[in-house]
């Protein structure tokens, strides 16, 4: 899936084919690109775990999940000692 424009406020993410199907589906279902937004690694992982439970799936570990997000070119940075993914938001 390709985003029509990364500048749109609620554009879908462009996902790399090698990403696990579970993470690809999670990102499509529960996140959106959003300029000026950032989520901590803990926030997105906790949301992923909750989403996995609704799908009766076992979530992957946080380190593995973080690598999957990085493989999709999600930009991350460390702010105040916490890893944050930039330009992404969890859908309400």
Secondary structure, 3 states (H helix, E strand, C coil): CCCCCCCCCCCCCCCCCCCCHHHHHHHHHHEEEEEEEEEEHHHHHHHHHHHHHHCCCCCCCHHHHHHHHHHCCCCEEEECCEEEEEEEEECC
